[in-house]
Amino acid sequence: MWRHVSTTLALLLLALARPSHERDIDHSRMVRGGNGPSAEASPQYWATQARAAIDAKLHRKESTNAARNVVMFLGDGMSVTTLAAARTLMGQRRGNTGEESQLSFEAFPSTGFSKTYCVDAQIADSACSATAYLGGSKANIGTIGVSAAVQQGDCVSATDPANHVHSIADWALKDGRSAGIVTTTRVTHASPAGVYAHTGSRHWESDFLLTYMCGTDEPRQSDIALQLIENHPGDKFQVILGGGRREFLPNTVIDEEGTQGQRLDGRNLIEEWQEAKKSQNVSYQYVWNREQLMEASEELPEYLLGLFEGGHMQYHMEADPTTEPTLAELTEVAIRSLSRNEKGFFLFVEGGRIDHAHHDNLARLALDETIQLSEAVARAAELLSEDDSLLVVTSDHAHVMTLNGYSPRGSDILGPSLDGADMSDVPYMTLSYANGPGFRQHADAGVRTDVSQQDYRDTSFLYEAMVPLYQETHGGEDVAVFARGPHHSLFSGVYEQSQIPHLMAYVGCFGDGPHACDAHN
């Protein structure tokens, strides 16, 4: 008897101990909108959905061909939480509850997770991780395209070929395929630089910081922009699209939109790129705005260089659509250009500003940039056959945005949590950050600022952060990998990030190591 009473009492105390907002949720609101209670309230609805998914999986045939084309999409900083929040926002923009929505690549048949730590870092930056997912070798934080024998800030070690890590683009070019890069960041930024550069510091995009850190005396490595224009494999890329004009222009030059160049050596690398292509007797074009890009796409040259901003490209929600192409448009132009090579191609596409928005606690912009990446992937999937083209979508690292609370189904993903408030009766947002510039000083007695009273619908609204930092940090959890095309199931499971390029090359039958088309496989 006493045992029964004590058990009942314990359960009662446990129930009372739960936060009031957890006890008082109006569960009847969980299925508002979307398919509505009449559909989703029935177990048969979910069973029918599951059977359809099973049937689709059973009838989807995995191609065992070699991949003629390989396209890698990189959502910089695209954590699993970012995916969940972005798909919800996308659905809500379409008038649905949102949670049931699906980003384009979430429909891919195979999904895995990669471990993102670097040789000397528990939580990766975009440089050492780029060396992993593009070059197949983990490296030290802040370095790109070099082995862990090179420490960040070493001015000389990257000049030693023995320390170089070569990217999958280099492997593809050696096999006679074409290669290119597309990014919404500067084309010399950490992620795209991983396709072609070897550097002791991600910050040496032009000779400006390189000279400051290393002086002018030889030996010292070349800056990243110079490597892209002068060195293999960058000088072989048939498509280079993104931002970053300032890294290619001398500091005596003002570009088309008023940005001053940064180079100290007086070299105009855009002109040098054009002169090099002219001397090679190939067709080429340099463009700096969307109108020029669309005109060039009507009769594509053999080599196309597009630099659409002095720095990073603008956030999609803030961009001038008359001058700034979308990531989907850039992706389509690149695929159409590279597809002319009968042997195939490797293309790297980065939605790079997801990361930047997260660093500034600008959740609305981060989610919109993720949706833009989804649209670019969808465009590629329309243009390329599943039988001979491998599409891989992943991220370099996570971020510390959280999706929290107990809001009813369909609540505004960008708004305040609707399940109640904190212990001081102050509302909180569904999305928040562990750290960053969104921290607000607490009032007396530790009472938080009510951020729900601020204009959180503005793109400049800083989502709340727990720890004050000038910039929010990366997160160290695994990131998702999605694959569609030949041998897509190889990308399932949990594995080191450095295995990704080796898997892609295996499917494409190029580079060193075993190939899917080898006779013994």
MARDOTOR-300733 format. One record per residue (C-alpha): y, x, z. Coordinates in steps of 0.1 Angstrom, whole numbers, plus 2048, in hexadecimal, padded with zeros to 3 digits. Last residue first. Layout:
# residues N
(pt (Y X Z));
...
# end
This chain:
# residues 521
(pt (7DA 958 5B9));
(pt (7C6 975 5AA));
(pt (7D5 971 587));
(pt (7F9 975 594));
(pt (80E 956 58D));
(pt (817 94F 5B1));
(pt (823 973 5B5));
(pt (81A 98E 5CE));
(pt (833 9A9 5D6));
(pt (851 9B7 5C4));
(pt (86A 9A2 5B2));
(pt (861 985 59A));
(pt (848 969 598));
(pt (860 94D 5A0));
(pt (84A 93F 5BC));
(pt (845 961 5CB));
(pt (86A 968 5C7));
(pt (873 949 5DA));
(pt (85A 952 5F6));
(pt (867 975 5F8));
(pt (88B 968 5F9));
(pt (882 951 617));
(pt (86D 96A 62C));
(pt (88C 97A 63C));
(pt (894 959 64E));
(pt (875 95E 663));
(pt (85D 941 663));
(pt (856 91E 670));
(pt (841 907 65A));
(pt (847 8FB 636));
(pt (856 910 61B));
(pt (835 918 609));
(pt (832 8F2 603));
(pt (84B 8F5 5E7));
(pt (832 906 5D0));
(pt (846 8FB 5B1));
(pt (864 8E5 5B8));
(pt (876 8D8 5D7));
(pt (87D 8EA 5F7));
(pt (890 8E3 618));
(pt (895 8FD 633));
(pt (8A3 8F3 655));
(pt (8B4 90A 66D));
(pt (8A6 919 68D));
(pt (8BC 91A 6AC));
(pt (8D5 936 6B3));
(pt (8F6 923 6B1));
(pt (916 932 6A2));
(pt (936 934 6B7));
(pt (955 91E 6B8));
(pt (975 931 6B2));
(pt (993 938 6C8));
(pt (97C 930 6E6));
(pt (97F 917 702));
(pt (95D 90B 70F));
(pt (954 8E6 70F));
(pt (961 8DD 6ED));
(pt (970 8BC 6E1));
(pt (974 8B5 6BC));
(pt (994 8C3 6AE));
(pt (9A5 8A9 698));
(pt (9B3 8B9 678));
(pt (9A0 8A2 661));
(pt (9B1 884 671));
(pt (99A 868 67C));
(pt (99A 876 6A0));
(pt (9BE 86B 6A5));
(pt (9BF 870 6CB));
(pt (9B7 855 6E4));
(pt (992 85E 6E1));
(pt (99B 880 6EE));
(pt (99E 873 711));
(pt (9A7 894 722));
(pt (98D 89D 73D));
(pt (992 898 762));
(pt (98B 8B8 776));
(pt (99D 8AD 796));
(pt (9BF 8B3 785));
(pt (9BE 8B1 75F));
(pt (9A5 8C4 749));
(pt (9B1 8DC 72F));
(pt (9A5 8D2 70D));
(pt (98A 8E6 6FA));
(pt (98B 8E0 6D4));
(pt (991 905 6CD));
(pt (96C 90D 6D1));
(pt (94D 908 6E7));
(pt (92F 8F2 6ED));
(pt (93C 8DA 6D3));
(pt (93F 8B4 6D1));
(pt (934 897 6BC));
(pt (92E 874 6CB));
(pt (951 878 6DB));
(pt (958 872 700));
(pt (969 856 714));
(pt (978 85D 736));
(pt (969 848 753));
(pt (96B 866 76B));
(pt (945 869 76B));
(pt (946 869 745));
(pt (949 84A 72E));
(pt (936 82D 720));
(pt (91C 828 705));
(pt (935 826 6E8));
(pt (937 84C 6E2));
(pt (959 853 6D2));
(pt (95D 856 6AD));
(pt (950 86C 691));
(pt (92D 85D 690));
(pt (93D 83A 690));
(pt (923 825 6A1));
(pt (907 819 68A));
(pt (8EC 816 6A4));
(pt (8FB 813 6C7));
(pt (908 832 6D8));
(pt (8F2 844 6F1));
(pt (903 866 6F5));
(pt (901 886 6E1));
(pt (903 897 6BF));
(pt (90A 8BB 6C7));
(pt (91D 8D6 6B4));
(pt (913 8FA 6BD));
(pt (90E 908 69B));
(pt (8EE 913 688));
(pt (8E6 930 672));
(pt (8E1 93B 64D));
(pt (8DA 918 640));
(pt (8C0 90A 628));
(pt (8BA 8F9 607));
(pt (8A0 906 5EE));
(pt (89D 8F9 5CB));
(pt (880 907 5B5));
(pt (882 8FF 590));
(pt (864 8FC 578));
(pt (853 8DB 57F));
(pt (86F 8CB 594));
(pt (885 8CC 575));
(pt (8A9 8D6 579));
(pt (8C9 8C3 571));
(pt (8C4 8A5 588));
(pt (8B8 8BA 5A5));
(pt (8D7 8D0 5A0));
(pt (8EE 8B2 5A3));
(pt (8DC 8A7 5C2));
(pt (8E0 8C9 5D1));
(pt (906 8C8 5CA));
(pt (908 8A6 5DA));
(pt (8F7 8B2 5F9));
(pt (90F 8CF 5FB));
(pt (92C 8B7 5FA));
(pt (91C 8A3 616));
(pt (91B 8C3 62B));
(pt (940 8C9 623));
(pt (947 8A6 630));
(pt (934 8AD 650));
(pt (947 8CD 657));
(pt (969 8BC 64F));
(pt (963 8A0 668));
(pt (956 8B9 682));
(pt (976 8CE 682));
(pt (96C 8E3 6A1));
(pt (97E 901 691));
(pt (95D 915 68E));
(pt (94C 8F5 682));
(pt (965 8F2 665));
(pt (960 916 65B));
(pt (93A 912 65A));
(pt (939 8F3 645));
(pt (951 907 62F));
(pt (936 91B 61E));
(pt (924 902 609));
(pt (912 91E 5F7));
(pt (900 91F 5D6));
(pt (8EB 93D 5CC));
(pt (8DC 93C 5A9));
(pt (8BD 94E 59B));
(pt (8B5 94A 576));
(pt (89D 942 55B));
(pt (88A 955 540));
(pt (899 93F 525));
(pt (8BC 949 530));
(pt (8D3 92C 526));
(pt (8CD 91C 548));
(pt (8E6 934 557));
(pt (904 922 549));
(pt (8F8 8FE 54F));
(pt (8EE 907 572));
(pt (910 917 57A));
(pt (924 8FA 56C));
(pt (90F 8E1 57F));
(pt (913 8F5 5A0));
(pt (938 8F8 59C));
(pt (93B 8D2 596));
(pt (925 8CA 5B4));
(pt (93A 8E2 5CA));
(pt (959 8CF 5C0));
(pt (974 8DE 5A9));
(pt (997 8E4 5B7));
(pt (9B5 8E1 5A1));
(pt (9B8 8BC 599));
(pt (9A3 8B3 5B8));
(pt (9BD 8C1 5D0));
(pt (9A8 8C9 5EE));
(pt (9AB 8BB 611));
(pt (98B 8A7 614));
(pt (978 8C2 600));
(pt (984 8DE 616));
(pt (998 8F7 601));
(pt (987 915 5F1));
(pt (989 934 606));
(pt (9A4 94E 5FF));
(pt (9BB 951 5E1));
(pt (9AA 932 5D3));
(pt (997 927 5B4));
(pt (987 948 5A9));
(pt (971 941 58A));
(pt (95F 95C 577));
(pt (949 952 55A));
(pt (934 968 544));
(pt (921 95D 525));
(pt (93C 944 51D));
(pt (937 91F 522));
(pt (942 907 506));
(pt (94C 8E7 518));
(pt (94A 8F8 53A));
(pt (968 90D 532));
(pt (97E 8EE 530));
(pt (971 8E1 550));
(pt (977 902 561));
(pt (99A 905 554));
(pt (9A2 8E2 562));
(pt (992 8EB 583));
(pt (9A8 909 58A));
(pt (9A5 92F 589));
(pt (992 938 56A));
(pt (986 959 55B));
(pt (973 958 53B));
(pt (958 96D 529));
(pt (947 972 508));
(pt (934 993 505));
(pt (93E 9B2 4F2));
(pt (936 9C9 510));
(pt (959 9D7 50E));
(pt (967 9B4 511));
(pt (952 9AE 52F));
(pt (95F 9CD 540));
(pt (983 9C4 537));
(pt (97F 9A2 547));
(pt (970 9B0 567));
(pt (98C 9CA 568));
(pt (9A6 9AE 565));
(pt (997 99C 583));
(pt (994 9BD 595));
(pt (9B9 9C4 595));
(pt (9BB 9E6 5A4));
(pt (9D9 9F3 5B8));
(pt (9C3 A04 5D2));
(pt (9D1 9F1 5EF));
(pt (9C1 9D0 5E6));
(pt (9CD 9B1 5F9));
(pt (9DB 99A 5DE));
(pt (9F7 982 5E8));
(pt (9F0 95D 5E4));
(pt (A0A 948 5D1));
(pt (9F4 931 5BD));
(pt (9F0 945 59D));
(pt (9EC 966 5B0));
(pt (A08 97C 5BF));
(pt (A03 9A1 5B6));
(pt (A0F 9C0 5C9));
(pt (9F3 9BD 5E2));
(pt (9DA 9C5 5C6));
(pt (9C3 9A9 5BC));
(pt (99D 9A5 5BF));
(pt (99B 99C 5E4));
(pt (9B9 984 5E0));
(pt (9A6 96F 5C6));
(pt (98D 963 5E1));
(pt (97E 942 5D7));
(pt (95E 936 5C6));
(pt (94C 93A 5A5));
(pt (93A 959 597));
(pt (923 952 579));
(pt (913 96B 562));
(pt (90B 983 57E));
(pt (904 9A6 56F));
(pt (921 9B8 57F));
(pt (915 9AB 5A1));
(pt (8F3 9BB 59E));
(pt (8FC 9D7 59A));
(pt (91E 9E5 5A1));
(pt (941 9E3 593));
(pt (94F 9BF 598));
(pt (93A 9B4 5B6));
(pt (93B 9D6 5C6));
(pt (961 9D7 5C2));
(pt (964 9B6 5D4));
(pt (94E 9C2 5F1));
(pt (960 9E3 5F8));
(pt (951 A04 5EE));
(pt (940 A1A 608));
(pt (950 A39 616));
(pt (94A A5E 60E));
(pt (965 A65 608));
(pt (987 A64 618));
(pt (99C A44 616));
(pt (99B A38 63A));
(pt (97D A27 649));
(pt (98A A09 65E));
(pt (9AC A04 64E));
(pt (9A0 A0E 62C));
(pt (983 9F5 62E));
(pt (99B 9DB 63B));
(pt (9B0 9DC 61B));
(pt (995 9E9 603));
(pt (98A 9C5 5FC));
(pt (96E 9B0 60C));
(pt (969 9CA 628));
(pt (965 9B0 643));
(pt (93F 9AC 63E));
(pt (93B 9CF 64B));
(pt (922 9EB 644));
(pt (91F 9E0 620));
(pt (906 9DC 604));
(pt (911 9BF 5ED));
(pt (900 9A9 5D3));
(pt (8F1 988 5DF));
(pt (8FB 98E 604));
(pt (91F 98E 5F9));
(pt (91B 968 5F3));
(pt (914 963 618));
(pt (92D 97B 628));
(pt (94C 973 613));
(pt (953 986 5F2));
(pt (951 966 5DD));
(pt (96B 958 5F5));
(pt (95D 937 603));
(pt (953 918 5F0));
(pt (937 92B 5DF));
(pt (925 92F 5BE));
(pt (912 94E 5B5));
(pt (900 959 595));
(pt (8E0 968 587));
(pt (8CE 96A 565));
(pt (8AA 974 560));
(pt (89C 993 550));
(pt (884 99C 56C));
(pt (89C 9B7 579));
(pt (8B6 99B 57B));
(pt (89F 986 591));
(pt (899 9A3 5AA));
(pt (8BF 9AA 5AC));
(pt (8C5 985 5B3));
(pt (8AA 986 5CE));
(pt (8BF 99F 5E0));
(pt (8BB 9C5 5E5));
(pt (8BC 9D4 608));
(pt (8CD 9F6 606));
(pt (8C8 A11 621));
(pt (8B6 A2A 60A));
(pt (8D2 A25 5F1));
(pt (8E9 A37 609));
(pt (90D A2B 605));
(pt (907 A11 620));
(pt (905 A2D 639));
(pt (929 A38 634));
(pt (943 A21 645));
(pt (92D A15 662));
(pt (93F 9F7 66F));
(pt (91F 9E3 677));
(pt (901 9FA 67B));
(pt (8EC A04 65D));
(pt (8C7 A0D 664));
(pt (8C2 9E8 667));
(pt (8BF 9E6 641));
(pt (8DC 9DF 62A));
(pt (8E7 9C2 615));
(pt (901 9B5 62D));
(pt (90B 9C1 64F));
(pt (91E 9AD 66A));
(pt (8FF 9A9 681));
(pt (8E3 9C2 67A));
(pt (8C8 9BB 660));
(pt (8AA 9A6 659));
(pt (899 9AC 637));
(pt (891 994 61B));
(pt (8B0 99B 606));
(pt (8BE 978 602));
(pt (8B3 966 622));
(pt (8B4 985 637));
(pt (8D2 997 62A));
(pt (8E5 977 62B));
(pt (8DB 973 650));
(pt (8EA 995 658));
(pt (90B 98A 649));
(pt (90E 965 652));
(pt (90C 96D 678));
(pt (8EC 96A 68B));
(pt (8E5 961 6AF));
(pt (8CD 978 6C3));
(pt (8DD 996 6B2));
(pt (8D1 9BA 6AC));
(pt (8B6 9B4 692));
(pt (8C3 991 688));
(pt (8B9 96F 695));
(pt (8B6 953 67C));
(pt (893 944 680));
(pt (88B 92E 663));
(pt (87F 90A 663));
(pt (86A 8F7 64A));
(pt (86D 8D9 633));
(pt (859 8D0 614));
(pt (85B 8B1 5FD));
(pt (881 8B0 5F8));
(pt (890 88F 603));
(pt (8A5 8A1 61D));
(pt (8B5 8B3 5FF));
(pt (8C9 895 5F5));
(pt (8D6 88C 618));
(pt (8C4 86E 626));
(pt (8D2 84F 637));
(pt (8C1 83D 654));
(pt (8DB 847 66D));
(pt (8F7 839 658));
(pt (8FC 816 664));
(pt (905 80D 640));
(pt (926 809 62F));
(pt (923 826 616));
(pt (93A 83C 62B));
(pt (923 833 648));
(pt (905 842 635));
(pt (917 862 62E));
(pt (923 865 652));
(pt (8FF 860 65E));
(pt (8F2 87A 646));
(pt (90D 892 652));
(pt (905 88D 677));
(pt (8E0 893 673));
(pt (8E5 8B1 65C));
(pt (8FF 8C1 673));
(pt (8E7 8BD 690));
(pt (8CD 8D0 67C));
(pt (8E6 8EC 678));
(pt (8F9 8F2 657));
(pt (90C 912 661));
(pt (910 91D 63C));
(pt (8FE 903 627));
(pt (8EB 91A 610));
(pt (8DC 90D 5EF));
(pt (8C3 924 5DE));
(pt (8BC 91D 5B9));
(pt (89D 92C 5A9));
(pt (895 927 584));
(pt (876 92E 570));
(pt (861 925 58E));
(pt (83C 92E 588));
(pt (827 90F 584));
(pt (812 901 5A0));
(pt (825 8E1 5A1));
(pt (820 8CB 5C0));
(pt (816 8A8 5B6));
(pt (827 88B 5C8));
(pt (80E 86E 5CA));
(pt (802 875 5EE));
(pt (826 87B 5FB));
(pt (833 85B 5EB));
(pt (816 847 5F9));
(pt (81C 854 61C));
(pt (841 84C 61A));
(pt (83A 829 60E));
(pt (821 825 62A));
(pt (83B 830 643));
(pt (855 817 636));
(pt (83C 7FB 638));
(pt (833 804 65B));
(pt (858 805 665));
(pt (85E 7E3 657));
(pt (83E 7D5 665));
(pt (84A 7DF 688));
(pt (864 7C4 684));
(pt (887 7C9 694));
(pt (891 7DD 675));
(pt (890 7C0 65D));
(pt (89E 7A2 66F));
(pt (8B3 7B9 685));
(pt (8C8 7C5 667));
(pt (8C0 7DA 649));
(pt (8E0 7EE 64D));
(pt (8F7 7DC 665));
(pt (8EE 7D8 68A));
(pt (8CD 7E6 695));
(pt (8D6 7F7 6B6));
(pt (8EE 7DB 6C0));
(pt (8D4 7C8 6D2));
(pt (8CE 7E6 6E8));
(pt (8EF 7E1 6FA));
(pt (8EF 801 70F));
(pt (8F3 7FA 734));
(pt (8D9 810 744));
(pt (8E3 830 731));
(pt (908 82A 738));
(pt (900 826 75D));
(pt (8F1 849 75F));
(pt (8CE 848 76C));
(pt (8CB 84C 791));
(pt (8C5 826 796));
(pt (8A6 827 780));
(pt (899 846 792));
(pt (89F 835 7B4));
(pt (88C 816 7A8));
(pt (86F 82B 79B));
(pt (86D 83E 7BC));
(pt (86D 81E 7D0));
(pt (851 810 7BB));
(pt (83D 82F 7C1));
(pt (844 82F 7E6));
(pt (83A 80A 7E9));
(pt (819 810 7D6));
(pt (810 82F 7EB));
(pt (819 81B 80A));
(pt (800 800 800));
# end
